[in-house]
Amino acid sequence: MITAKIGISLIAAPMHPGPPAETLMRSRLKLTCPAAAALLALAMALSGCDGRPSPSSAAGASASSGSSAQASATQGAPLQDPPEVVSHDGLLRTRIIVERRKVDVAGRRLWALTYNDRYMPPTLRIRPGDRVELDLVNRVSPYTNLHVHGLHVSPSGNADNVLLHVHAGETFHYSYQFPKTLKPGTYWYHSHAHPISAPQVAGGMAGVIVVDGLQQYLPPALRHLTEHVIALKDFQIEGDAVKTKGLHIGAPTNRTVNGQLNPTIPIRPGEVQLWRLANISANIYYKVSLRGQRFLVIGRDGFPVDRTFASDSLLLAAGSRYDVLVTGGQAGSTVLETLPYSTGPAGNQFPQVNLATVVSSGTRVPPVTLPSAFAPPEDLSRLPIAVRRTIVFSENKAGTQFYINGKQFDPNRVDIRSKLNTVEEWTVRNDSNEEHSFHVHTNHFQLMSSNGPVHLTLSRQDVANVPAKGRIVIRIRFTNYTGKTVFHCHILNHEDQGMMAIQQIDK
């Protein structure tokens, strides 16, 4: 690993100069529903409205099986979107302080690993072409770093360099210059400190990034719609702390939305909202469903689709995101839930859990025609292929060591070399009996197949689920940036235990 030397200063050093207006905090909590005052009263009756157990009662029934354990806490409060740090005049300048603090976590006071004193830290909001100047202040030991997940930016130097370490007591200055072609959508930021990324992310070190611009593809009537961050973040408890040691993926856990247990999301009948679904948990999967309704997908992993599509449920493998349109139903309530899901015989069994309660009330909104065609298509299928590769995921029988092409991660070894401005086709084969969440840094890829044909939206993604004993085929074009980057399983326990490799992109 590289120890961070460039840009290090004492914690007491002043921020990089800049006018205060360049860092703007604002809350995006929007309670515009006329019946908002009744939401708390309604929530008391909503947790089990259709006969299914509420998260708290389900936790008691399943805790002995080790599959779920929703914490006992006040539920049904209105959803709180995280505060935001917003770019101004093409610049976002901020500081992120990493500390272990006792903070509110889903209605309880627990020790957690925090960004800026919060379990659910601020959303960083930028536009294509912006520059971000960010100081990471490390007040935990032994070391950490920061990864801007999914963003197309340099993997070298003081940018998205996950091979460096920022040690306790150090401040590292990150500088990102994003291209004007950066795609609008939902991304996230988190620790990528190998081999302790899982405990740091599970401890709380994860937040959301939004790149503005999706509204340009919406019809005029929807350009100013209400949007919500729906950050899916789980925590296990050990005493009075969020657990960070001895993490087991299938152990009892508490699934939150923006750090809340079963919050209430208000919407008017017929109203269209933009929801930014983001799996920012360390290890677990979500199969998200809005009971009785469908999601209209407009973006995936920070990349807008060329044609929208509707779905009853969406699988969010570790690290993945969806931008969706949701339309308010008839007056009443429904449940945003994660459905039961198995990652295979050697994997984990994730139970059903209610995530939030959606309350539709107030004056009906006139209907709006939702888009079918969306962003301009970008298709790699007709471009010449420079190299074809096979990437093999495997693990030992005990499930304690994980490999890519038979090797465990070595920060001093380059595993593959690629050329800038070329297209490669990778077959990612999973030789294990559990699913893996395949993630590539720096460049998005186009999913061509997954155990057979897939629904091609001519968009890109940075995460794809690889079926147990199955395979996916992707095509990836390397643009703009050279240097060392990585690809890995985004189940962070697996990454920390070896399932990561280094790619060198040369001119």
RAGILIN-V390844 format. One record per backbone hydrogen bond with DSSP energy under -0.5 kcal/mol. NH is the residue of the N-H (numbers start at 0). CO is the residue of the C=O. If there is no record, write none. Layout:
NH/CO ; NH/CO
This chain:
1/162 ; 3/164 ; 7/4 ; 8/170 ; 12/9 ; 21/18 ; 22/19 ; 23/21 ; 23/85 ; 25/83 ; 29/27 ; 30/28 ; 31/29 ; 35/32 ; 37/34 ; 38/35 ; 41/37 ; 42/38 ; 43/39 ; 43/40 ; 44/41 ; 45/41 ; 45/42 ; 46/42 ; 48/45 ; 50/47 ; 57/53 ; 58/54 ; 59/55 ; 60/56 ; 61/57 ; 62/58 ; 64/61 ; 65/61 ; 65/62 ; 66/61 ; 67/61 ; 68/252 ; 72/70 ; 75/260 ; 75/261 ; 78/263 ; 80/78 ; 83/25 ; 84/122 ; 85/23 ; 85/83 ; 86/124 ; 87/90 ; 90/87 ; 91/130 ; 92/21 ; 92/90 ; 93/132 ; 95/134 ; 96/94 ; 97/95 ; 97/136 ; 98/96 ; 98/113 ; 100/98 ; 100/111 ; 102/100 ; 102/109 ; 104/107 ; 105/258 ; 107/104 ; 109/102 ; 109/107 ; 110/239 ; 111/100 ; 112/202 ; 113/98 ; 113/111 ; 114/117 ; 115/96 ; 115/113 ; 117/114 ; 120/118 ; 120/205 ; 122/82 ; 123/207 ; 124/84 ; 124/122 ; 125/123 ; 125/209 ; 127/211 ; 128/178 ; 129/126 ; 130/89 ; 131/175 ; 132/91 ; 133/131 ; 133/173 ; 134/93 ; 135/133 ; 135/171 ; 136/95 ; 136/134 ; 137/135 ; 137/169 ; 138/97 ; 138/136 ; 143/165 ; 146/189 ; 148/146 ; 148/187 ; 150/147 ; 152/150 ; 158/155 ; 159/153 ; 160/158 ; 161/159 ; 163/160 ; 164/1 ; 165/143 ; 166/164 ; 167/141 ; 168/137 ; 169/166 ; 170/8 ; 171/135 ; 173/133 ; 173/171 ; 174/157 ; 175/131 ; 177/129 ; 177/175 ; 178/151 ; 181/178 ; 184/210 ; 186/208 ; 187/148 ; 188/206 ; 189/146 ; 190/204 ; 193/191 ; 195/192 ; 199/195 ; 200/196 ; 201/197 ; 202/198 ; 203/200 ; 204/199 ; 205/203 ; 206/188 ; 208/186 ; 209/123 ; 210/184 ; 211/125 ; 211/209 ; 215/212 ; 216/213 ; 217/214 ; 221/218 ; 222/219 ; 224/221 ; 227/273 ; 229/275 ; 231/229 ; 231/277 ; 232/230 ; 232/255 ; 234/253 ; 237/240 ; 240/237 ; 241/110 ; 242/235 ; 250/247 ; 253/234 ; 254/252 ; 255/232 ; 255/253 ; 256/259 ; 257/230 ; 257/255 ; 259/256 ; 261/259 ; 261/354 ; 262/354 ; 263/76 ; 264/356 ; 265/263 ; 266/358 ; 269/327 ; 270/267 ; 272/270 ; 272/325 ; 273/225 ; 274/272 ; 274/323 ; 275/227 ; 276/274 ; 276/321 ; 277/229 ; 278/319 ; 279/231 ; 279/277 ; 285/315 ; 287/285 ; 287/313 ; 288/336 ; 289/311 ; 290/288 ; 290/334 ; 292/289 ; 294/310 ; 295/324 ; 296/294 ; 296/308 ; 297/322 ; 298/322 ; 299/302 ; 300/320 ; 302/299 ; 304/297 ; 305/456 ; 307/371 ; 308/296 ; 310/294 ; 313/287 ; 315/285 ; 315/313 ; 316/314 ; 318/278 ; 319/316 ; 321/276 ; 322/298 ; 323/274 ; 323/321 ; 324/295 ; 325/272 ; 327/270 ; 331/359 ; 333/357 ; 335/355 ; 336/288 ; 336/334 ; 337/352 ; 338/286 ; 338/336 ; 340/349 ; 342/347 ; 345/432 ; 346/343 ; 346/432 ; 349/340 ; 349/347 ; 350/66 ; 352/337 ; 354/335 ; 355/335 ; 356/262 ; 357/333 ; 357/355 ; 358/264 ; 358/356 ; 359/331 ; 359/357 ; 360/266 ; 360/358 ; 364/268 ; 373/305 ; 374/304 ; 377/457 ; 382/379 ; 385/383 ; 385/422 ; 386/422 ; 388/424 ; 390/426 ; 391/389 ; 392/390 ; 392/428 ; 393/402 ; 395/400 ; 398/395 ; 401/496 ; 402/393 ; 403/406 ; 404/391 ; 406/403 ; 408/497 ; 412/409 ; 414/412 ; 414/501 ; 415/501 ; 417/503 ; 419/505 ; 420/477 ; 421/418 ; 423/475 ; 424/386 ; 425/423 ; 425/473 ; 426/388 ; 427/425 ; 427/471 ; 428/390 ; 428/426 ; 429/469 ; 430/392 ; 430/428 ; 434/342 ; 435/465 ; 437/435 ; 437/463 ; 438/487 ; 439/461 ; 440/485 ; 442/440 ; 444/460 ; 445/474 ; 446/444 ; 447/445 ; 447/472 ; 448/472 ; 449/451 ; 450/470 ; 453/447 ; 455/453 ; 456/454 ; 460/444 ; 463/437 ; 465/435 ; 466/464 ; 468/431 ; 469/466 ; 471/427 ; 472/448 ; 473/425 ; 474/445 ; 475/423 ; 476/443 ; 477/421 ; 478/476 ; 480/478 ; 482/504 ; 484/502 ; 486/500 ; 487/438 ; 488/498 ; 489/436 ; 491/281 ; 491/489 ; 493/490 ; 494/490 ; 495/491 ; 496/492 ; 497/494 ; 498/493 ; 499/497 ; 500/486 ; 502/484 ; 503/415 ; 504/482 ; 504/502 ; 505/417 ; 505/503
